[in-house]
Amino acid sequence: MAVSSSYGGDFKIWVCREETQQKGQTHQNFSWTCHAVGNKAMRAAAFSADGSVLAVAADTVITLWDPDKNELIAVVGETPS
């Protein structure tokens, strides 16, 4: 899992998928797909050490997310409005 953020006003959570094809031979394909998109101008993002929480920061707010469920856990600082 990876996160990208931009000054343009969004952040995206990306998940790497492994696809295995079997038609006489086996080969693996890996592709990144967008798992979730947020639309507040975020400046930075980081995962907790165990990967269970994603912190995404704007100018005056830090949001904490469950990256697997794409659920907001908490907001630290001003409320996003």
C-alpha positions as CSV (number, residue, x, y, z in Angstrom):
1,M,0.0,0.0,0.0
2,A,1.2,3.5,-0.8
3,V,-0.1,7.0,-0.5
4,S,0.3,10.0,-2.7
5,S,-0.7,13.6,-1.8
6,S,-0.7,16.8,-3.8
7,Y,-1.1,20.5,-3.4
8,G,-3.8,20.2,-6.1
9,G,-6.3,19.1,-3.4
10,D,-6.3,15.3,-3.1
11,F,-4.6,12.3,-1.7
12,K,-4.8,8.8,-3.0
13,I,-4.3,5.4,-1.4
14,W,-2.8,2.9,-3.8
15,V,-2.8,-0.9,-3.5
16,C,-0.5,-3.3,-5.3
17,R,-2.3,-6.3,-6.8
18,E,-0.7,-9.5,-7.9
19,E,-2.3,-11.3,-10.8
20,T,-1.2,-14.8,-11.7
21,Q,-2.1,-16.3,-15.1
22,Q,-2.0,-20.0,-15.8
23,K,-2.4,-21.1,-19.5
24,G,0.4,-23.6,-19.9
25,Q,2.8,-21.4,-18.0
26,T,2.8,-19.2,-14.9
27,H,3.8,-15.6,-14.8
28,Q,3.1,-12.9,-12.3
29,N,1.8,-9.4,-13.1
30,F,1.8,-6.6,-10.6
31,S,-0.3,-3.5,-10.9
32,W,-1.2,-0.5,-8.7
33,T,-4.8,0.4,-8.4
34,C,-6.4,3.4,-6.6
35,H,-8.1,2.2,-3.4
36,A,-9.4,5.6,-2.2
37,V,-9.4,9.3,-2.9
38,G,-9.6,12.2,-0.5
39,N,-10.4,15.7,-1.6
40,K,-8.9,18.0,1.0
41,A,-5.6,19.7,0.1
42,M,-3.2,17.5,2.0
43,R,0.5,18.3,2.4
44,A,1.9,15.1,3.9
45,A,1.0,11.5,4.6
46,A,2.5,8.7,6.7
47,F,1.6,5.2,7.9
48,S,2.0,4.1,11.5
49,A,4.8,1.6,12.1
50,D,2.5,-1.4,11.9
51,G,0.5,0.0,8.9
52,S,-2.8,0.1,10.7
53,V,-3.2,3.9,10.7
54,L,-2.7,6.4,8.0
55,A,-2.1,10.0,9.1
56,V,-2.8,12.7,6.4
57,A,-1.9,16.3,7.2
58,A,-3.3,19.6,5.9
59,D,-2.3,23.1,7.0
60,T,-4.2,23.1,10.3
61,V,-5.6,19.5,10.5
62,I,-4.3,16.0,10.8
63,T,-6.7,13.2,9.9
64,L,-6.3,9.6,11.0
65,W,-7.6,6.8,8.7
66,D,-8.0,3.1,8.7
67,P,-6.3,2.5,5.3
68,D,-7.9,-1.0,4.7
69,K,-11.5,0.1,5.4
70,N,-11.0,3.7,4.1
71,E,-12.7,5.0,7.3
72,L,-11.9,8.2,9.1
73,I,-10.8,7.4,12.7
74,A,-10.1,10.8,14.1
75,V,-9.4,14.5,13.3
76,V,-6.7,16.4,15.3
77,G,-6.8,20.2,15.2
78,E,-9.5,22.3,13.5
79,T,-12.5,20.4,12.2
80,P,-12.4,20.1,8.4
81,S,-15.1,22.1,6.8
